[in-house]
Amino acid sequence: MAVQVWIGEKPEHPNERRAIVSLANGLDRLDGLYLILANFSVGGRNIDLVLIKQDAIFIVELKQCDGKIFGDVNGPWFVESANGERKRLNPGRKNPYNQVISYYYSLINFLNEHRGTFLSPQKATSVDFRTCKRLVVIAPTIQEGSQVETDWKVELKGLDELPAYLITERSSEINLSEEEMLAIPALLHCTRWSEVNSARVASHA
């Protein structure tokens, strides 16, 4: 199987589950192993999504949005419905850009602290997980007319664009074996999400 889904806790919202299944199906057509880690905690933060392949790690804030998106690095983000009504994303919390930045620091600190436990001594001195990528992903797609300004630290993608993006992107300094990849969800106390893995198999049958 080219894709494995691992979770800390089962996502509560059906939209989140659908997005993960959709992403897993999209990645299943690609060569090589892809790990999807969803809804787990590290460093006191609950992280939406992390995608791992041999030569890259992507830290993701996933947002389900049925409308145009408006926002920037520092201010609040809004979703505009078809009738023009705007609602704030994440009311009372950080905007998606700042959320994924906070996820990034929690995860890379954890991985750099623990790299000696799952990498060879030689690789543990050369790999630096600060090269992990940071993404805000809008599901199912970024609607035409959306206006979001980010900077070089965070990329914005639609869920529909993600598989093609993941093929081409690399994290410099990261080159993991399948065994090393699979050690990461174990360290983060994630378990295989058999419900999604079996649902994907059924959808392919």
PyMOL commands that set and color helices and strands:
alter all, ss='L'
color gray80, all
select helices_A, chain A and resi 14-27+96-118+121-126+129-131+159-168+178-187+194-204
alter helices_A, ss='H'
color red, helices_A
select strands_A, chain A and resi 3-7+34-42+45-53+56-64+68-71+78-80+86-88+133-139+147-148+155-158+191-192
alter strands_A, ss='S'
color yellow, strands_A
deselect
rebuild
show_as cartoon
